[in-house]
């Protein structure tokens, strides 16, 4: 079959194509267009032209700047008035005098690369391409709040404001510039500990959360404090541990000084304890933005689609388009009341089987699609899915139904809060005393 395809392409070659466009690289002199030509073709920005021979070409503003920026030699330099405007441009590609391709863009972020792969997509300079790793494991999933403590050699988090749940001689990897500044308690906790503060033009935030201890792995939605409604996934896997160590080893290149110091981040707990589910089955661990199966899985949902997230921003995500076309059961739990009201109205107007609940404790991100569950650190916004370094786990097996019960049975979402129990007891005692005295 592959030989038939190759023969077909040789006999009936596709038209020349624009393959990549980088209008605003970190080094402005390295801007480029990648083009494939089957015969002599002309690349135009409607002000200047570049003539190209058969083959794949990297056409750049400055040959040496491109080589320094991207690590390999381009072959063609811009000519005449041809240039890529950061504010937007229309590029035209002619072959044998016929317009065969065009590409338009608007204001371009620094480091943004548009590329063609089953349609136009984008990435940023410096993004890695780590493939997800799958393994068959046994472990536990803990619904927080919890008193879980991890003996670690590596802790990764967006912020780190308490060490009450971590033991050992561990190295920290933290975001160098979190929103609001680096918490003052984080500064104290890292003062005498090996710590890498990570900052990169390629990623908005290092927002992932996980821990390692040899082959022991913890992936969590929480910043290593278990006071909200979230998730801890705990298991052993040599393959997955090595994968995460490899990613960290690469990301050490982003080590820097931390940014400005912010306020104290207090520890506030809803009290009580969440459920613990033992499981055995296949897990797939991935890092974003290298790999993101979430929207593809949601698109393919047949029987159920459940989403838990503290908030949902629809800009930069495909969520509304996915929901609008769903005939399956949809359940959403969020902490955002405005979002919940909007989704209820959206469901009614589109005739969806959509149930929405508000729970102010929610911080964890969970998606259940048919017989799979995805737990991720990524928030439901354009940064979480498109610009941040995040982590996620795809779970298979009976534990998916356990997690689905959080949506199906409200009692599973409730915790025994000690303070509330004591208050109710005090009220009852007071009532009895006044009733009989």
N, C-alpha and C positions, 0 to 999 in steps of 0.2 A: 504493500500500500504506500509506503514512504517513497519508493522509487517512482510510482505513478505520479505522486505529488511533485517530486523534483522535476520529472520530465514535463509535467504540465507548466510549471513555473518557467522552465527554460523555453518552451515553445510559445507560451502566452504570458510574458512577464507583466507584473502589475505596474501601474504607473509609478513614476518617480514620486517620492514622498518626503515631506518634512517630518523628521523623527523626534527631534528634541529642540527646545528653545530655552536659553538661559539669558534673559535680558539684563539682570541685575545681580551678578555674582558678588561675592564678598570682595573680590578685587575687580573693580569696574572695567579694567582693561582686558579681562578674560571672558567677556560676554561672547556667546556663541550660538550658532545654529547647526544642528546635525541634519544632513540631507542624504538621501539615497537617490542616485541617478542611474537610469538604465541606458541612456545615451547622453549626449551633451544636453545640459539643461541650464536654465537661468533662474537664479534666486533674486527676488526683488522686494524692496520695502516701499516701492512706489516713488522713491526718490533716487535710489541708486541700484545698480545691478552687480551680481557676481556670477560669472560664467564658470560652470563646473563640468568636468568630464565624467565618464561612466565610473561608478563606484560609490562608496560611502565616504562622505566628507564632513569634517568638523571645520566650519567656517567661523573664524574668530576675529576679534578686534586687534589682538596682539598675540603673536605666536609664542613668544617667550613667557608672557604673563599667563597664558592658558596652560602651558606646560608646567609652570610652577604651581598653579592653582589646582590642576586636576591630575598631574602626575604622568601624563603622556603627551606626545607631540601631535598637534593638529596639522593639517596640511594646507589650509588656505586662509588668507587674511582678507578682511573686508577691503573693498575697493571703492574709490570715488566717494559718493555721498551716502553709501549704504551704512546704516547704523541701527542699533536696537534702542528705542526710547523706553526709559523706565515707566513713563506715563501711559504707554500702550502703543501698539503697532499692528499693522496688517502685513503679513508676509505672503508673497505669491511665488509659486514655483511653476515655471514653464518648461515643457519638453517638446521639441520639434515645433516650437512656436505656439503650442496649445497650453492653456492654463490647466494643469493637472492636479494642483493641490494648493490650499491656502490655510493659514492659521492666524487668528487674531487673539490678542490679549489686552487686558486693561492694566491699570497700575499694578506693578509687580513687586512683591516683597523681596527684600534682600536675600539672595541665596536660593530663590525659588527656581526650580527646573520643571518645565512642562515636558512630558514625554508621551510617546504614543505606544499604547499596549491595550489592544481591544478598546479603542477609543482614547481620548486624551485624559491623562492623569497628571499628578504633580508629586514632586518630592523636593527636599531641600538638600543643598550641598552638605556633605558629611554624614548623611543618613546611612546607616548600616543596612545589611540585608540578611540578618540572622534568620534562618529557617526555624519554624516551631519544632519542638521535640516531644515525641509521644512515648509513653511507657505504661506498663501495667503495674499498678502499685496498690498497696493497702495503707490506710491511714485514717484520719479523722477530720471531720469538718465541724468547726465550732462556731456557733452563732453567738456573737458578742451582745451584751456585756459578758465578761468571763474573767476568771483568775488564772488563765493559762500563762505559764512562764516557760521561756525557751532558753536553753543553754546554747550559746551561739559562738561562732567564730567570725561571722559576717552579718551585719545588719544594714539594710538599705531602706531609706524612708524619705519622704518629702520633707518632713520636719521630725524632730526627735525631742520630746519635752519631758519624758519621764523614763527612768530605767528600772522601774519596779517590776516589769514583766520580762526582763532580759538578764541573763547571767553569763559569766565567762569573760575571757579576754578577747573581745570582739572588735573588729574594725568597722567603722561607720562610713557609709556613703550617703551624703545628704545634698539637697538642693542648695546652691549657694545664694540664691536670691528669691526665696519664697515671698508670696504676697504678704505685705505687712512687715517684711524684714525677718531676719533670723531671730527666733524667740530668745529672750535673754536666758531662760533656763536651758536652752539648747547650748548656748555658749558655755555655760558652766559645766554641762555634762560632757562636752567634747574637749575641755581644757587639757586633760591629761590622758587623752585617748587618741590612737591613730584614727584620723578622720580625713576623708576626701570630700571637699565641697565641690560640687560639679556645676559647671556653667558652660554653655555652648551657644553659638549663633544658630546651630542646627535644630535645637530643641527649645521650646518655650520654658518648660519646667521638667525637672527630673522628679516625676510624681509617683513613681513606682514604689512598692512596699513588699519586701521579702526578706527572709533570713536563711542562713546556711550554717550547718555544723557538720563538716565532713559531707556524707551523702544524705544527711537529713535536710529537708526542705520545708520552709514555711512560706506560703504566699498569702497575703492578706490585703484587705481593702482599707485597713486602718493604719494610722501612723504610730504603731507600736504602743497604743494605749486603747484599752478595750472598754471605753465608756459609752459608745454609741451602738446602734444596731448595725452590725457588719459581719464579716466572715473571716475565719482563719482556716486555711487548708494546710494540713500537716501530714507529711509522708516521707518515705525514704526512696531515693532514686539516684543512682550514680550518674546515669545519663543526663538527667535534668539538672542535677547539681553542677556537673561539668559545664553544661550549656550556660547556666547563669554565671558561673565563674568566668567563662570565656567572654561573655558580654561585659562584665565588670572590668575585666582586664583591658578590653578595648576602651571602655569609657573613662578609664583613668587619664586618658589624654586630655580630658576636660577638667581636670583638677585645677582649682584656683583658690584664691582667698575668698572668704565669705563676704557677702554684701553687708549692707547696713543692719544694725541690730534693732529689733523691734521690741514689742512689749512682752511681758510675761504671759505665757499660754497656760491658763489654769486647767486643772484636771477636774472635770465634772462628770459624774456618773449618774445614769438613770437607776442604778442599783439593780440587784437581782442577778440572775444567771440565765444565759441562753441555753439552747439545746446543744447536745453533742451527738453527731452522727458518725458511726464507724462505717467505712466503705472499703470495697475492693473493686478495682476496675481500671479502665484506660483513662489516663489523663494526658492532655496536650498542653504544654506550657509555651507561651509565646510572649514576645516583647513587641510593643508598638513604638513607632509607626511601621516597623519592618513588616509586620503581619497583623492583620485585623480581620478575623472571620465574623465579627459580630453582625454587621449589616447583611452579609450574605446569608448567614444562618437565619436571621429574622425574615428575610425575603422568602426563604424556602419553608417557613413554618406552615404545617398542614393541620395539626390538631390543636395546638395551644401555643401561645406566645405570652410569657409573663415577664414583666420588667420591674425591677426595684432599683430606684436611684433617688438620691436626695433632691435633685432637680433635673430638669431636662431643658436644654436650650436647643431650639430647632434650627438655628442658623448653622450652616455647614454640616448638617446631618441629613440623612435620607429618611428619618423616622416617620414623618407624616405621610410621605408617599408610600412607604411600606404598609403602614397601618390602614391607609385608605382603601387598599385593595385586598384586605384580609377578610376571609369568611370564618376563620377559626376563632376560638375563644381567646380573648385578650384580657389580661389583668395587669394593672399597674399600681404600684405602691410608691409614693413619693412624699417627701417632707414639704413640698412646695404647694401651698393651697391654690395660688393663682394658676399654676400649671395644671393642677387637678381639675379645677373648674373649666379651664379651656379644653382639656381632653374629654371631659364628660360631654360638653357641647359638641365637640368634634365628632365623638362617637355617635351621638344622636343624629346629627346632620348627615352622617355617612352610613347610617344603618348598621353600625358595627356591634358585635357582641363584646362590648368593652365595659369593664368594671374598674373603677378608679377609687383608691383609698388614700387617705392622708395619714402619715405616721411621722411625727416630728423627730423621732429617734433615728431615722434612717440616715446612714452614711455609706453603707456598703452598696456596691453595684453588682447586680445579679440579673442575668437573662436566662430564661428557660424556653427552649425551642423544642417541642416534641419530646424526644428522648435524650436531649443534651442540656447541660447547664453550663453557663459561662460566668465565672466570677472574675472581676477585673478591678484594677485600681483606677481605670479611666472614667472620668466624669462624662456625662452625656452632653458634651458641648464640642465645638470645633477644635479647641485646644486638646481636650482629652483624646479625641480620636485622630487628630491630624498633626499636632505639633509637639505633644509631650512625649517623653520617655515613660512608658507605662508597662504594666505586666498583666497577663491574663491566664486563666486556666479553663480549658474545656473539659468537663466531667461527663463520663458515661456510666451507665449502670443504674442499679436500684436507688442510689443516693439522689438521683435526679428527682424521683418521686418524693423523697424525704424533703428536699428543698422546696418542691412545689407545694408541699403542705403548708408552708409559710403563707402562701397566697390563698389556699383553699379553706383553711381553718383559722379563724381569727384568734382562737385560744392559743395556737402555736406561736403567735406573734406577741403574746403577753408575757411579762416577766413578773416574778414575785419580788416586788420592790420592798425591802425591809422598812424603809421610812414610812411608806404608805400603810403597811400592815400595822405598825406601831401606832400611827395616827388613828386608824380605824378602831384599834383596841382601846385607845385612850378615850375616844368619843363614846364607845359603848360603855366603858366603866363610868364615865361621867353621867351618862343617861341613867344608868341603873342607880347610881348614888342619889341623884336628884329625884328619881321616881319614887324611891322608897324612904327618903328622909324628909 
